[in-house]
Amino acid sequence: MEHAWLGSPIDARPLFRPEHAALMSTLRGLSAAEWASEAVPGWSVHDLAAHVLGDYLGRLPGRRDGLAPRRGEPLEAFIHRINGEWVRAHRRVGREALLDALDQAGPWVARIFEARAPFAPALGVSWAGADPAPGWLDTAREFTEYWTHRQQIRHAVGEHTDAAARPLSVVLDTFLRALPHTLRAVQAPPGTQLRLSVTGPAGSTWTATRLPDRWSLAEPPTDQPAATVLLNAETAWRLCVRGIDPEAALARAAIDGDRRLAAAACRIVSIVY
């Protein structure tokens, strides 16, 4: 299979409706002051909610027409530019109007992803090195976007990360599909393995194996990986979205074996950054 190196498919399709419901419950419970709280650098909770609406609408048929990078504009710069333009344009939209728009668009988007064919070619996932990506990875990537933004809103108003195991397990599994791309420049003899484990109810283990031409998540694990990295779930997901930096993650990790390989794995990033 063309994308076998990404590992077994993830089915995030049933999670969009409950994730949307959780977002709406969170937003409706916030005070005016909390809506004004900074959620990410430069963006308030209101801004981030508007950004999620833009993500929703961007997935509706025809809504991406006419959107393209300027000549010579890198993908990251293009995405940050259009996101910023959208958020600035919606700063004068009232909370109730924004909530109504989110509540209407969310179920539409859920239906689109619920009907998605898992292996049909889809939008590229740059941080996984897959372009085009299989539908299952694009779908899972989009779910992680919504989940992550909801956690950023929760953190902005003093709440902890939602620890519900099922969605967090899908988020972690999706984020860790970036491992082969993260290690792409790391040279090692074929058969070399790196094992990364995340603790807790949502955790699991991912093994990246060096093949002659790339790293892969599809090979069976051996008893003697060259390096093992153990992270807790909070550190792992926040590392992947650069909520903490690689050096901080390394300091929190339990590492055994080749520290160079472990440090390379901790440079993982699973967003357009």
Sequence and secondary structure as in RCSB ss.txt:
>XXXX:A:sequence
MEHAWLGSPIDARPLFRPEHAALMSTLRGLSAAEWASEAVPGWSVHDLAAHVLGDYLGRLPGRRDGLAPRRGEPL
EAFIHRINGEWVRAHRRVGREALLDALDQAGPWVARIFEARAPFAPALGVSWAGADPAPGWLDTAREFTEYWTHR
QQIRHAVGEHTDAAARPLSVVLDTFLRALPHTLRAVQAPPGTQLRLSVTGPAGSTWTATRLPDRWSLAEPPTDQP
AATVLLNAETAWRLCVRGIDPEAALARAAIDGDRRLAAAACRIVSIVY
>XXXX:A:secstr
 TTGGG S    GGGHHHHHHHHHHHHHT  HHHHTSEEETTEEHHHHHHHHHHHHHHTSTTTTTT    TT  H
HHHHHHHHHHHHHHTTTS HHHHHHHHHHHHHHHHHHHHT  TTSEES BGGGTBSSEEHHHHHHHHHHHHHHHH
HHHHHHTT      HHHHHHHHHHHGGGHHHHTTT    TT EEEEEE STT  EEEEEE SSSEES S   S  
SEEEEE HHHHHHHHTTSS HHHHHHHSEEEE HHHHHHHTT   S  
